[in-house]
Amino acid sequence: MKSRLIVAAIGVPLLYLVILSGFREHIVFALAIAAACAIAALELGVMMRPLAPWVPAGFIPVLLSPLFTWKLGEVGIFLAMLSAIPLLLAFQGLSVEREHPLPAITATMLPIAWIAPAAGLLVIVRQAEAGFGLVILLIASVFLNDTGAYFTGRAIGKHKL
């Protein structure tokens, strides 16, 4: 618990400054979202390891989504997700023969379908007129929900998930 408090003491002010940053129309925010979502895509790739996904083919579009969106708007999300097609074809062609490639393709597409649109839309929300408040509200809502679930589980939960 002590380490979580230390991380929060450092991370919350840093997160606030990144969200507040208006440098070059929020490029710092887009870069931070790209980094966070890339880490999430890598973690999802590790969880999907039994299905043998091509992790870079799912990682790259997720990384590109907030960056393309920062410059191109909603079209950037589509272009980032579209970049998955040549990546999947290249990785399928370079990889060893897989007995069942469909589960690998599906596992590769999961972060692209799940994380990439959310990352791009978060950048769009931040660029809106009331974007700072909306992003703070979203992060606070997620934080309070997770914290409430954690403490409720500790208080009344019987079995670990």
C-alpha positions in Angstrom: 0.0 0.0 0.0 2.9 2.3 0.8 4.3 2.0 -2.7 1.0 2.8 -4.3 0.8 6.0 -2.2 4.3 7.0 -3.3 3.4 6.3 -7.0 0.2 8.3 -6.6 2.0 11.2 -4.9 4.4 11.5 -7.9 2.1 10.3 -10.7 -1.0 12.4 -10.0 0.7 15.8 -10.2 2.7 14.6 -13.3 -0.5 13.4 -14.9 -2.2 16.7 -14.1 0.6 18.6 -15.8 0.6 16.4 -18.9 -3.2 16.9 -19.3 -2.9 20.6 -18.6 -0.1 21.0 -21.2 -1.2 23.0 -24.3 2.2 22.7 -26.0 1.7 22.6 -29.8 -2.0 21.7 -29.4 -1.5 19.0 -26.9 1.3 17.0 -28.4 2.6 16.1 -24.9 -0.8 14.7 -24.1 -0.9 12.7 -27.3 2.6 11.3 -26.7 1.7 10.3 -23.1 -1.5 8.6 -24.3 0.5 6.8 -27.0 3.0 5.6 -24.4 0.3 4.4 -21.9 -1.7 2.7 -24.6 1.3 1.0 -26.1 2.1 -0.4 -22.6 -1.5 -1.6 -22.4 -1.2 -3.3 -25.8 2.0 -5.0 -24.8 0.3 -6.3 -21.6 -2.7 -7.5 -23.6 -0.3 -9.3 -26.0 1.4 -11.1 -23.0 -2.1 -12.1 -21.7 -3.0 -13.5 -25.2 0.3 -15.4 -25.5 -1.4 -18.8 -25.7 -3.1 -17.7 -28.9 0.3 -16.7 -30.4 -0.5 -13.1 -31.5 1.9 -11.0 -33.5 2.4 -8.5 -30.8 4.2 -5.8 -32.9 1.3 -5.9 -35.4 -1.1 -5.0 -32.6 1.3 -2.6 -30.8 2.1 -0.3 -33.7 -1.4 0.7 -34.7 -2.2 1.4 -31.0 0.9 3.6 -30.7 0.0 5.4 -33.9 -3.7 6.1 -33.1 -3.3 9.0 -30.7 -0.4 10.5 -32.8 -2.4 10.3 -36.0 -5.5 11.6 -34.2 -3.6 14.6 -32.8 -2.8 15.7 -36.4 -5.7 14.3 -38.5 -8.7 14.1 -36.1 -11.1 11.2 -36.4 -9.5 10.0 -39.6 -6.3 9.3 -37.7 -8.1 6.6 -35.8 -9.2 4.9 -39.0 -5.7 5.2 -40.6 -4.0 3.8 -37.5 -6.4 0.8 -37.5 -6.0 0.4 -41.2 -2.2 0.1 -40.8 -2.8 -3.2 -39.1 -3.6 -4.9 -42.4 -0.2 -4.7 -44.0 1.4 -5.4 -40.6 -0.7 -8.6 -40.2 0.2 -9.7 -43.8 3.9 -9.0 -43.2 4.0 -10.9 -39.9 2.0 -13.8 -41.3 4.3 -14.0 -44.2 7.5 -13.8 -42.1 6.3 -16.1 -39.3 6.7 -19.8 -39.1 3.8 -21.9 -40.2 1.1 -21.8 -37.7 -1.3 -24.7 -37.4 -4.2 -22.3 -36.7 -3.5 -18.7 -37.8 -7.1 -17.4 -37.2 -6.7 -17.3 -33.3 -3.4 -15.5 -33.8 -4.9 -12.9 -36.1 -7.9 -12.5 -33.7 -5.6 -12.0 -30.7 -3.5 -9.5 -32.7 -6.6 -7.5 -33.6 -8.0 -7.3 -30.1 -5.8 -4.3 -28.9 -6.3 -2.6 -32.2 -10.1 -2.9 -31.9 -10.2 -2.2 -28.2 -7.4 0.2 -27.3 -6.7 2.2 -30.5 -10.1 3.9 -30.8 -10.2 4.8 -27.1 -6.7 6.3 -27.3 -7.6 8.4 -30.4 -10.9 9.5 -28.9 -9.2 10.6 -25.7 -7.0 12.9 -27.7 -10.0 14.3 -29.5 -11.8 14.9 -26.2 -8.7 16.7 -24.8 -8.6 19.0 -27.9 -12.2 20.1 -27.3 -13.1 23.4 -25.7 -13.9 21.8 -22.3 -11.5 19.0 -22.9 -9.3 19.5 -19.8 -12.3 19.1 -17.5 -13.7 16.1 -19.4 -10.4 14.2 -19.3 -10.0 15.0 -15.6 -13.6 13.8 -15.0 -12.9 10.6 -16.9 -9.7 9.8 -15.1 -11.2 10.6 -11.7 -14.2 8.4 -12.4 -12.0 5.5 -13.4 -9.8 6.0 -10.4 -12.7 6.3 -7.9 -14.4 3.2 -9.4 -11.2 1.1 -9.2 -10.4 2.3 -5.7 -14.0 1.6 -4.5 -13.9 -1.9 -6.1 -10.5 -2.6 -4.4 -11.6 -1.6 -0.9 -15.0 -3.2 -1.3 -13.3 -6.4 -2.4 -10.9 -6.2 0.6 -13.8 -5.6 3.0 -16.3 -8.2 1.9 -14.5 -10.4 -0.7 -13.8 -14.0 0.1 -11.8 -15.2 -2.9 -9.2 -13.6 -5.0 -10.0 -13.2 -8.7 
